[in-house]
Amino acid sequence: MGIAQAFKGAVISAGISGAIKYLEKDPEKNVPKIVDWVNRFSPENSFKTQREYMTEIVNDPDSAWYKLIMNIMHTVDSSIMKTIFTNFFMNANLIGWKRQEEIRQKYGCNAPWAILLDPTSACNLHCTGCWASEYGHKLNLSLDEINEIIRQGKEIGTYMYIYTGGEPLVRKKDLIKICEQNSDCIFLSFTNGTLIDEEFADEMLRVKNFVPAISNEGFEEVTDGRRGEGTFAKSRRAMEILKERKLPFGISCAYTRDNVPVVSSDEYFDALVEWGAKFVWFFHLMPTGMNGKPELMPTPEQRTMMYEKIRSYRGEKAIFAMDFQNDGEYVGGCIAGGRRYFHINANGDCEPCVFIHYSDSNIREKTLLDVLRSPLFMAYHDGQPFNDNMLRPCPMLENPQFLQEIVNKTGAHSTDLEAPESVEHLCGKCKEYAENWQPVADELWHKEKDFQEQGLTTKEKLELQKEAAKEKENKAS
């Protein structure tokens, strides 16, 4: 690092330390001022929709997200907040985004905001519907390989790294080392939570740039039914340990045909807030892998329920709720193929999406920039968005003809080393789903476009969606 860059980093760090202290003095008064400051220094097209929404809610004390922000100010360690603000908001968004745009313009390819990677294929559980077990338990990215991925990633402006697996915490000592060696990055890990203990939580508090998203599909009966007896109790104990140390964490929830009634309920969202989670990320179950279970995919009615309920709760519950499949409008559709992220599995294969297990590149043979310019990734770049309806964003789930064409055209191969799956087999499992979802999604999207044309604020949209959801419930009962 050069002297000028080091000086600039010190100035930024000092400024953020001052901002955190400023916020701690009077969060209710000073949070809106900080958001205004972020807006003034952010690139015009950098998460503009999200920043506009943030500006709206921090100036509305009745907003659930305003209450969440205040909750974070009072329950998260201040040194953690400083690191997250520096690494996530400054490095990953402001500084990183500018560099990503330069790469996009110079090379005509995608440049990711985040990179997902699997430190290991090993896992201490065997969950129903999870593709990870099909990779086997012998694959690992070495510590040096992960650090090299991050080194190259920072060169293209990527400071956000997300671990999947397998169970990443099987290698928790290495993950802490990576945090130490890349203190300017932010690391989020999807984890079943059963390996989080007091010692690891203390290490998280020390390095400050590691945030877990604990897998949960409801309450004890549902979670243990999918993940094994005793899993719910162990993951709840992990949450208690994190909460005691004022460490932020979130929830990762896969919704299926079986658990939608539970995870869409008031009781579930209230429990997440009580447990101390700051965010919940919902994932539509995908039929990936030879052992994938299409019969567990939600029905169109259930997916609609998740769409309506999550948007309703955003105006009510003090937790940041995201839906990977239903929130395409906020990110412009499919974000895979490096547009905003891509996935590197434990064998080094570079996949456009964590749910799309096909590749034409391996990180042990190509640089990140070469991967982004490979035929498979360029096919994603040239094809996005795959649908003008942002409720049908995926080239597999809602538009299976596109994925089949892309894989065949680029010569990509299945990355599943245990039981390779042809793209025809995978997409065949999605065809009926896509046909059934299309008319429902089109109706929902037309309503959303009407909201936009009316110029409604996010709060007004949420109120209308909440009223519609309640009306539908009343009719059903």
RODO-2510 file (C-alpha; in nm, 4 decimals, decimal comma):
residues 477
     n   res          X          Y          Z
     1     m     0,0000     0,0000     0,0000
     2     g     0,1385     0,3407    -0,0967
     3     i     0,1794     0,6302     0,1460
     4     a    -0,1013     0,8306    -0,0173
     5     q    -0,3422     0,5371    -0,0023
     6     a    -0,2483     0,4621     0,3590
     7     f    -0,3066     0,8265     0,4517
     8     k    -0,6425     0,8263     0,2756
     9     g    -0,7408     0,5092     0,4606
    10     a    -0,6424     0,6633     0,7933
    11     v    -0,8479     0,9742     0,7206
    12     i    -1,1525     0,7624     0,6282
    13     s    -1,1106     0,5482     0,9403
    14     a    -1,0840     0,8548     1,1617
    15     g    -1,3885     1,0059     0,9946
    16     i    -1,5955     0,6926     1,0508
    17     s    -1,4837     0,6703     1,4144
    18     g    -1,6035     1,0253     1,4578
    19     a    -1,9315     0,9443     1,2827
    20     i    -1,9970     0,6453     1,5126
    21     k    -1,9297     0,8578     1,8201
    22     y    -2,1572     1,1240     1,6730
    23     l    -2,4329     0,8672     1,6248
    24     e    -2,3941     0,7258     1,9759
    25     k    -2,4533     1,0683     2,1309
    26     d    -2,8045     1,0992     1,9895
    27     p    -2,8974     0,8231     1,7403
    28     e    -3,2516     0,9456     1,6805
    29     k    -3,1315     1,2915     1,5830
    30     n    -2,8054     1,2087     1,4059
    31     v    -2,8826     0,8968     1,1977
    32     p    -3,0722     1,0973     0,9306
    33     k    -2,7777     1,3376     0,9063
    34     i    -2,5333     1,0511     0,8460
    35     v    -2,7572     0,9008     0,5758
    36     d    -2,7692     1,2397     0,4041
    37     w    -2,3894     1,2503     0,4170
    38     v    -2,3653     0,9023     0,2581
    39     n    -2,6044     1,0078    -0,0193
    40     r    -2,3994     1,3157    -0,1032
    41     f    -2,0784     1,1153    -0,1440
    42     s    -2,2253     0,8062    -0,3168
    43     p    -2,1973     0,7601    -0,6948
    44     e    -2,5248     0,8533    -0,8645
    45     n    -2,6101     0,4964    -0,9788
    46     s    -2,4736     0,3141    -0,6723
    47     f    -2,7734     0,1412    -0,5063
    48     k    -2,9839     0,4496    -0,5768
    49     t    -3,3193     0,2820    -0,5029
    50     q    -3,1929     0,1417    -0,1743
    51     r    -3,0467     0,4757    -0,0670
    52     e    -3,3699     0,6570    -0,1483
    53     y    -3,5591     0,4054     0,0616
    54     m    -3,3089     0,4457     0,3475
    55     t    -3,3485     0,8231     0,3354
    56     e    -3,7236     0,7810     0,3556
    57     i    -3,7261     0,5496     0,6571
    58     v    -3,4663     0,7283     0,8721
    59     n    -3,6865     1,0352     0,8584
    60     d    -3,9935     0,8393     0,9708
    61     p    -3,9813     0,7471     1,3441
    62     d    -4,2869     0,5247     1,2997
    63     s    -4,1101     0,3101     1,0408
    64     a    -4,0216    -0,0435     1,1470
    65     w    -3,6814    -0,0067     0,9845
    66     y    -3,6210     0,3167     1,1741
    67     k    -3,6839     0,1151     1,4900
    68     l    -3,4437    -0,1521     1,3632
    69     i    -3,1708     0,1077     1,3091
    70     m    -3,2193     0,2375     1,6622
    71     n    -3,2157    -0,1202     1,7900
    72     i    -2,8825    -0,1773     1,6151
    73     m    -2,7404     0,1420     1,7630
    74     h    -2,8248     0,0220     2,1126
    75     t    -2,7513    -0,3519     2,0845
    76     v    -2,4475    -0,3870     1,8542
    77     d    -2,0936    -0,3281     1,9800
    78     s    -1,9756     0,0164     1,8635
    79     s    -1,6409    -0,1153     1,7373
    80     i    -1,8296    -0,3675     1,5223
    81     m    -2,0452    -0,0878     1,3821
    82     k    -1,7340     0,1108     1,2923
    83     t    -1,5850    -0,1856     1,1050
    84     i    -1,9092    -0,2688     0,9234
    85     f    -1,9566     0,0938     0,8238
    86     t    -1,5978     0,1121     0,6946
    87     n    -1,5844    -0,2222     0,5164
    88     f    -1,9428    -0,2550     0,3962
    89     f    -2,0653     0,0970     0,3270
    90     m    -1,7355     0,2627     0,2369
    91     n    -1,5203    -0,0133     0,0842
    92     a    -1,7794    -0,2514    -0,0635
    93     n    -2,0195     0,0173    -0,1850
    94     l    -1,8603     0,3590    -0,2315
    95     i    -1,4983     0,2731    -0,3130
    96     g    -1,5611    -0,0730    -0,4578
    97     w    -1,8527     0,0301    -0,6775
    98     k    -1,6440     0,2922    -0,8560
    99     r    -1,3775     0,0347    -0,9390
   100     q    -1,6402    -0,2189    -1,0529
   101     e    -1,7837     0,0393    -1,2926
   102     e    -1,4365     0,0979    -1,4356
   103     i    -1,3983    -0,2761    -1,4978
   104     r    -1,7422    -0,2988    -1,6609
   105     q    -1,6620    -0,0123    -1,8944
   106     k    -1,3084    -0,1216    -1,9790
   107     y    -1,3707    -0,4915    -2,0418
   108     g    -1,7413    -0,4998    -2,1330
   109     c    -1,8165    -0,7705    -1,8793
   110     n    -1,9828    -0,8027    -1,5423
   111     a    -1,7961    -0,7090    -1,2236
   112     p    -1,9338    -0,8500    -0,8967
   113     w    -2,0242    -0,6593    -0,5834
   114     a    -1,9890    -0,9864    -0,3877
   115     i    -1,8208    -1,3227    -0,4375
   116     l    -1,9683    -1,6363    -0,2820
   117     l    -1,7250    -1,9173    -0,2144
   118     d    -1,7228    -2,2555    -0,0455
   119     p    -1,4241    -2,3046     0,1865
   120     t    -1,5186    -2,6720     0,2131
   121     s    -1,7730    -2,9233     0,0894
   122     a    -1,7774    -3,0910     0,4306
   123     c    -2,0787    -3,0498     0,6567
   124     n    -2,1758    -3,1812     0,9989
   125     l    -2,5423    -3,2112     0,8923
   126     h    -2,7358    -3,3667     0,6052
   127     c    -3,0371    -3,1466     0,5334
   128     t    -3,3328    -3,2340     0,3131
   129     g    -3,3249    -3,0472    -0,0173
   130     c    -2,9637    -2,9284     0,0169
   131     w    -2,7419    -2,9756    -0,2875
   132     a    -2,4157    -2,9357    -0,0913
   133     s    -2,4099    -3,2943     0,0285
   134     e    -2,3828    -3,4120    -0,3329
   135     y    -2,0377    -3,2547    -0,3664
   136     g    -1,8955    -3,4980    -0,1138
   137     h    -1,6888    -3,4143     0,1920
   138     k    -1,3338    -3,4060     0,0574
   139     l    -1,3175    -3,0776    -0,1328
   140     n    -1,1537    -2,7635     0,0054
   141     l    -1,0214    -2,4306    -0,1116
   142     s    -0,6885    -2,3796     0,0622
   143     l    -0,6208    -2,0775     0,2796
   144     d    -0,3807    -1,9443     0,0163
   145     e    -0,6374    -1,9959    -0,2606
   146     i    -0,9053    -1,8057    -0,0709
   147     n    -0,6676    -1,5200     0,0031
   148     e    -0,5681    -1,5074    -0,3645
   149     i    -0,9345    -1,4909    -0,4688
   150     i    -0,9811    -1,1992    -0,2299
   151     r    -0,6630    -1,0269    -0,3504
   152     q    -0,7823    -1,0435    -0,7109
   153     g    -1,1344    -0,9484    -0,6009
   154     k    -1,0174    -0,6266    -0,4407
   155     e    -0,8377    -0,5367    -0,7623
   156     i    -1,1743    -0,5327    -0,9403
   157     g    -1,3504    -0,3565    -0,6511
   158     t    -1,4997    -0,6501    -0,4574
   159     y    -1,4830    -0,6204    -0,0773
   160     m    -1,7853    -0,8346     0,0128
   161     y    -1,7325    -1,2120     0,0512
   162     i    -1,9980    -1,4632     0,1428
   163     y    -1,9278    -1,8192     0,2536
   164     t    -2,1523    -2,1104     0,1619
   165     g    -2,0818    -2,4815     0,1715
   166     g    -2,0831    -2,7439     0,3044
   167     e    -2,0683    -2,5909     0,6474
   168     p    -1,8106    -2,3095     0,6382
   169     l    -1,7491    -2,3187     1,0142
   170     v    -1,5951    -2,6635     0,9823
   171     r    -1,2920    -2,4427     0,9028
   172     k    -1,3582    -2,1627     1,1494
   173     k    -0,9913    -2,1147     1,2455
   174     d    -0,9014    -2,0493     0,8820
   175     l    -1,1977    -1,8143     0,8436
   176     i    -1,0723    -1,6058     1,1340
   177     k    -0,7255    -1,5932     0,9755
   178     i    -0,8809    -1,4679     0,6521
   179     c    -1,0620    -1,1945     0,8474
   180     e    -0,7317    -1,0913     1,0030
   181     q    -0,5451    -1,0898     0,6724
   182     n    -0,8219    -0,8969     0,4930
   183     s    -0,9320    -0,6478     0,7562
   184     d    -1,0681    -0,4126     0,4867
   185     c    -1,3322    -0,6655     0,3723
   186     i    -1,6626    -0,7794     0,5165
   187     f    -1,7384    -1,1520     0,5446
   188     l    -2,0846    -1,3045     0,5782
   189     s    -2,1279    -1,6767     0,6312
   190     f    -2,4326    -1,8929     0,5799
   191     t    -2,4103    -2,1477     0,8612
   192     n    -2,6278    -2,3974     1,0423
   193     g    -2,5009    -2,2322     1,3616
   194     t    -2,4285    -2,5529     1,5501
   195     l    -2,0522    -2,4881     1,5593
   196     i    -2,0748    -2,1355     1,7033
   197     d    -1,9503    -2,1436     2,0622
   198     e    -1,8212    -1,8875     2,3144
   199     e    -1,4625    -1,9132     2,1902
   200     f    -1,5548    -1,8495     1,8276
   201     a    -1,7853    -1,5624     1,9233
   202     d    -1,4978    -1,4007     2,1126
   203     e    -1,2853    -1,4327     1,7983
   204     m    -1,5625    -1,2695     1,5957
   205     l    -1,5677    -0,9827     1,8426
   206     r    -1,1923    -0,9487     1,8047
   207     v    -1,1724    -0,9406     1,4225
   208     k    -1,5029    -0,7503     1,3853
   209     n    -1,5627    -0,8223     1,0147
   210     f    -1,7428    -1,1598     1,0255
   211     v    -2,1255    -1,1828     1,0305
   212     p    -2,3141    -1,5153     1,0423
   213     a    -2,6501    -1,5853     0,8773
   214     i    -2,7903    -1,8824     1,0675
   215     s    -3,0074    -2,1285     0,8768
   216     n    -3,3569    -2,1695     1,0154
   217     e    -3,6815    -2,2915     0,8594
   218     g    -3,9239    -2,2172     1,1410
   219     f    -3,9519    -2,3472     1,4931
   220     e    -3,8146    -2,6638     1,6469
   221     e    -4,0334    -2,9246     1,4758
   222     v    -3,9815    -2,7910     1,1224
   223     t    -3,6106    -2,7112     1,1606
   224     d    -3,5235    -3,0449     1,3209
   225     g    -3,7398    -3,2246     1,0654
   226     r    -3,5178    -3,0927     0,7852
   227     r    -3,1816    -3,0634     0,9608
   228     g    -3,1845    -3,3328     1,2297
   229     e    -3,2901    -3,3647     1,5922
   230     g    -3,1366    -3,1084     1,8257
   231     t    -3,0329    -2,8661     1,5497
   232     f    -3,2857    -2,6001     1,6491
   233     a    -3,1703    -2,5956     2,0119
   234     k    -2,8033    -2,5696     1,9104
   235     s    -2,8679    -2,2859     1,6663
   236     r    -3,0759    -2,1000     1,9256
   237     r    -2,7895    -2,1314     2,1741
   238     a    -2,5585    -1,9805     1,9094
   239     m    -2,7945    -1,6836     1,8755
   240     e    -2,7910    -1,6323     2,2526
   241     i    -2,4098    -1,6334     2,2581
   242     l    -2,3941    -1,3771     1,9769
   243     k    -2,6590    -1,1559     2,1355
   244     e    -2,4780    -1,1582     2,4707
   245     r    -2,1636    -1,0255     2,3021
   246     k    -2,3502    -0,7606     2,1001
   247     l    -2,2529    -0,9310     1,7739
   248     p    -2,4825    -0,8787     1,4730
   249     f    -2,6276    -1,1843     1,3017
   250     g    -2,9066    -1,2727     1,0634
   251     i    -3,1222    -1,5657     0,9586
   252     s    -3,1188    -1,7601     0,6323
   253     c    -3,4546    -1,9229     0,5626
   254     a    -3,5356    -2,1567     0,2739
   255     y    -3,9090    -2,1645     0,2181
   256     t    -4,0677    -2,4825     0,0895
   257     r    -4,4152    -2,6155     0,0262
   258     d    -4,4114    -2,7548     0,3812
   259     n    -4,2990    -2,4552     0,5864
   260     v    -4,4528    -2,1486     0,4141
   261     p    -4,7411    -2,1252     0,6667
   262     v    -4,4890    -2,1053     0,9514
   263     v    -4,2228    -1,8739     0,8085
   264     s    -4,4821    -1,6297     0,6732
   265     s    -4,6498    -1,5884     1,0115
   266     d    -4,6466    -1,2996     1,2591
   267     e    -4,5266    -1,5410     1,5253
   268     y    -4,2183    -1,6332     1,3248
   269     f    -4,1169    -1,2755     1,2451
   270     d    -4,1741    -1,1701     1,6056
   271     a    -3,9559    -1,4596     1,7195
   272     l    -3,6731    -1,3543     1,4856
   273     v    -3,6777    -1,0053     1,6371
   274     e    -3,6866    -1,1476     1,9900
   275     w    -3,3957    -1,3814     1,9145
   276     g    -3,1863    -1,0775     1,8166
   277     a    -3,1580    -1,1225     1,4395
   278     k    -3,1000    -0,8002     1,2474
   279     f    -3,1860    -0,9407     0,9039
   280     v    -3,3545    -1,2412     0,7467
   281     w    -3,2800    -1,3591     0,3947
   282     f    -3,5462    -1,5800     0,2370
   283     f    -3,4584    -1,8274    -0,0367
   284     h    -3,7029    -2,0109    -0,2604
   285     l    -3,6198    -2,3823    -0,2514
   286     m    -3,4598    -2,4841    -0,5826
   287     p    -3,4664    -2,8353    -0,7365
   288     t    -3,0891    -2,8343    -0,7957
   289     g    -2,9062    -3,1674    -0,8098
   290     m    -3,0038    -3,5214    -0,8958
   291     n    -3,1562    -3,5520    -0,5496
   292     g    -3,3341    -3,2165    -0,5762
   293     k    -3,6960    -3,2322    -0,4722
   294     p    -3,9243    -3,0315    -0,7054
   295     e    -4,2246    -3,1505    -0,5055
   296     l    -4,1004    -2,9295    -0,2190
   297     m    -4,1049    -2,6111    -0,4276
   298     p    -4,3733    -2,3652    -0,3120
   299     t    -4,6958    -2,3429    -0,5104
   300     p    -4,7745    -2,0159    -0,6952
   301     e    -5,0223    -1,9353    -0,4180
   302     q    -4,7580    -1,9902    -0,1516
   303     r    -4,4987    -1,7821    -0,3327
   304     t    -4,7559    -1,5049    -0,3643
   305     m    -4,8179    -1,5310     0,0083
   306     m    -4,4449    -1,4883     0,0767
   307     y    -4,4337    -1,1893    -0,1584
   308     e    -4,7245    -1,0192     0,0173
   309     k    -4,6340    -1,1129     0,3732
   310     i    -4,2680    -1,0097     0,3567
   311     r    -4,3574    -0,6742     0,2048
   312     s    -4,6256    -0,6236     0,4671
   313     y    -4,3873    -0,7057     0,7524
   314     r    -4,1330    -0,4561     0,6210
   315     g    -4,3673    -0,1881     0,7444
   316     e    -4,4283    -0,3598     1,0785
   317     k    -4,1352    -0,5658     1,2057
   318     a    -3,7977    -0,4329     1,3226
   319     i    -3,5920    -0,6635     1,1009
   320     f    -3,4479    -0,6215     0,7507
   321     a    -3,6253    -0,8860     0,5397
   322     m    -3,5011    -0,9806     0,1914
   323     d    -3,6426    -1,2311    -0,0545
   324     f    -3,3846    -1,3578    -0,3043
   325     q    -3,6469    -1,4569    -0,5608
   326     n    -3,9224    -1,1983    -0,5102
   327     d    -3,7153    -0,8793    -0,4737
   328     g    -3,5819    -0,8614    -0,8279
   329     e    -3,7269    -0,5131    -0,8815
   330     y    -3,4767    -0,3666    -0,6336
   331     v    -3,1722    -0,5080    -0,8158
   332     g    -3,2890    -0,5150    -1,1772
   333     g    -3,3582    -0,8877    -1,2070
   334     c    -3,1030    -1,1694    -1,2073
   335     i    -2,7834    -1,0691    -1,0228
   336     a    -2,5846    -1,3830    -1,1076
   337     g    -2,3042    -1,4384    -1,3567
   338     g    -2,0982    -1,1673    -1,1896
   339     r    -2,3553    -0,8928    -1,2463
   340     r    -2,3643    -0,8521    -0,8698
   341     y    -2,2230    -1,1859    -0,7578
   342     f    -2,1069    -1,5320    -0,8598
   343     h    -2,0104    -1,8536    -0,6845
   344     i    -1,6862    -2,0509    -0,6495
   345     n    -1,7321    -2,4025    -0,5165
   346     a    -1,4878    -2,6003    -0,3024
   347     n    -1,3344    -2,7562    -0,6150
   348     g    -1,2536    -2,4113    -0,7577
   349     d    -1,5261    -2,4259    -1,0238
   350     c    -1,6741    -2,0834    -1,0996
   351     e    -2,0525    -2,0981    -1,1292
   352     p    -2,2783    -1,8076    -1,2304
   353     c    -2,5078    -1,8695    -0,9337
   354     v    -2,5042    -2,0704    -0,6130
   355     f    -2,8073    -2,2581    -0,7489
   356     i    -2,6690    -2,3104    -1,1036
   357     h    -2,4086    -2,5850    -1,0958
   358     y    -2,2479    -2,5471    -1,4374
   359     s    -1,9116    -2,3977    -1,5204
   360     d    -1,6591    -2,3392    -1,7963
   361     s    -1,3855    -2,1997    -1,5685
   362     n    -1,1848    -2,2972    -1,2625
   363     i    -1,0174    -2,0433    -1,0366
   364     r    -0,7062    -2,2647    -1,0245
   365     e    -0,6650    -2,2177    -1,3997
   366     k    -0,7991    -1,8657    -1,4660
   367     t    -0,7933    -1,5227    -1,3055
   368     l    -1,1161    -1,3685    -1,1830
   369     l    -1,1140    -1,1318    -1,4778
   370     d    -1,0721    -1,4244    -1,7186
   371     v    -1,3654    -1,6001    -1,5516
   372     l    -1,5878    -1,2942    -1,5927
   373     r    -1,5004    -1,2839    -1,9635
   374     s    -1,5528    -1,6570    -2,0218
   375     p    -1,8290    -1,7693    -2,2637
   376     l    -2,0630    -1,8782    -1,9813
   377     f    -2,0347    -1,5537    -1,7854
   378     m    -2,0554    -1,3389    -2,0974
   379     a    -2,3749    -1,5233    -2,1940
   380     y    -2,5188    -1,4094    -1,8614
   381     h    -2,3907    -1,0558    -1,9197
   382     d    -2,5456    -1,0391    -2,2663
   383     g    -2,8748    -1,2037    -2,1645
   384     q    -2,9600    -1,0040    -1,8513
   385     p    -3,2293    -0,9262    -1,7635
   386     f    -3,3763    -1,2583    -1,8666
   387     n    -3,7278    -1,1237    -1,8244
   388     d    -3,8809    -0,7754    -1,8077
   389     n    -4,1001    -0,9010    -1,5265
   390     m    -3,8780    -0,8711    -1,2187
   391     l    -4,0839    -1,1408    -1,0463
   392     r    -3,9545    -1,3857    -1,3072
   393     p    -3,5809    -1,3073    -1,2938
   394     c    -3,4124    -1,6483    -1,2999
   395     p    -3,2915    -1,8209    -1,6199
   396     m    -3,3514    -2,1554    -1,4495
   397     l    -3,6594    -2,1368    -1,2272
   398     e    -3,8839    -1,9025    -1,4269
   399     n    -3,7182    -1,9074    -1,7705
   400     p    -3,5640    -2,2567    -1,7999
   401     q    -3,5289    -2,2316    -2,1766
   402     f    -3,2596    -1,9660    -2,1298
   403     l    -3,0374    -2,1696    -1,8995
   404     q    -3,0607    -2,4724    -2,1258
   405     e    -2,9594    -2,2592    -2,4244
   406     i    -2,6730    -2,0906    -2,2350
   407     v    -2,5190    -2,4128    -2,1057
   408     n    -2,5398    -2,5883    -2,4414
   409     k    -2,4091    -2,2861    -2,6340
   410     t    -2,1084    -2,2273    -2,4058
   411     g    -2,0138    -2,5909    -2,3469
   412     a    -2,0379    -2,5516    -1,9701
   413     h    -2,0215    -2,8757    -1,7716
   414     s    -2,1944    -2,9975    -1,4573
   415     t    -1,9855    -2,9253    -1,1475
   416     d    -2,1502    -3,1899    -0,9341
   417     l    -1,8714    -3,4435    -0,8886
   418     e    -2,0892    -3,7035    -0,7180
   419     a    -2,3861    -3,7162    -0,9568
   420     p    -2,3543    -3,4857    -1,2619
   421     e    -2,6896    -3,3467    -1,3731
   422     s    -2,7645    -3,2561    -1,7331
   423     v    -2,9114    -2,9125    -1,7906
   424     e    -3,2065    -3,0786    -1,9644
   425     h    -3,2806    -3,2761    -1,6478
   426     l    -3,2562    -2,9694    -1,4250
   427     c    -3,4613    -2,7406    -1,6470
   428     g    -3,7166    -3,0130    -1,7034
   429     k    -3,7939    -2,9981    -1,3315
   430     c    -3,8650    -2,6246    -1,3627
   431     k    -4,0803    -2,6207    -1,6769
   432     e    -4,4176    -2,6854    -1,5112
   433     y    -4,3335    -2,4507    -1,2250
   434     a    -4,2449    -2,1692    -1,4678
   435     e    -4,5680    -2,2160    -1,6628
   436     n    -4,7801    -2,2098    -1,3471
   437     w    -4,6031    -1,9071    -1,1985
   438     q    -4,6105    -1,6894    -1,5125
   439     p    -4,9749    -1,5698    -1,5028
   440     v    -4,9586    -1,5085    -1,1286
   441     a    -4,6291    -1,3190    -1,1554
   442     d    -4,7573    -1,1102    -1,4450
   443     e    -5,0615    -1,0016    -1,2452
   444     l    -4,8472    -0,9079    -0,9430
   445     w    -4,5989    -0,7214    -1,1605
   446     h    -4,8732    -0,5182    -1,3317
   447     k    -4,9926    -0,4083    -0,9878
   448     e    -4,6372    -0,3091    -0,8935
   449     k    -4,6024    -0,1055    -1,2130
   450     d    -4,9298     0,0679    -1,1300
   451     f    -4,7873     0,1656    -0,7907
   452     q    -4,4815     0,3114    -0,9609
   453     e    -4,6889     0,5067    -1,2121
   454     q    -4,8933     0,6530    -0,9276
   455     g    -4,5715     0,7821    -0,7741
   456     l    -4,6415     0,6187    -0,4380
   457     t    -4,3790     0,6272    -0,1655
   458     t    -4,2455     0,2980    -0,0306
   459     k    -4,4495     0,3499     0,2865
   460     e    -4,7689     0,4033     0,0869
   461     k    -4,6996     0,0929    -0,1232
   462     l    -4,6429    -0,1149     0,1905
   463     e    -4,9701     0,0074     0,3401
   464     l    -5,1650    -0,0881     0,0267
   465     q    -4,9966    -0,4289     0,0086
   466     k    -5,0677    -0,4885     0,3765
   467     e    -5,4350    -0,4042     0,3300
   468     a    -5,4571    -0,6343     0,0280
   469     a    -5,2973    -0,9209     0,2217
   470     k    -5,5404    -0,8780     0,5113
   471     e    -5,8354    -0,8630     0,2736
   472     k    -5,7233    -1,1861     0,1106
   473     e    -5,6900    -1,3522     0,4545
   474     n    -6,0382    -1,2407     0,5528
   475     k    -6,1854    -1,3842     0,2330
   476     a    -6,0016    -1,7130     0,2860
   477     s    -6,1345    -1,7446     0,6406
***
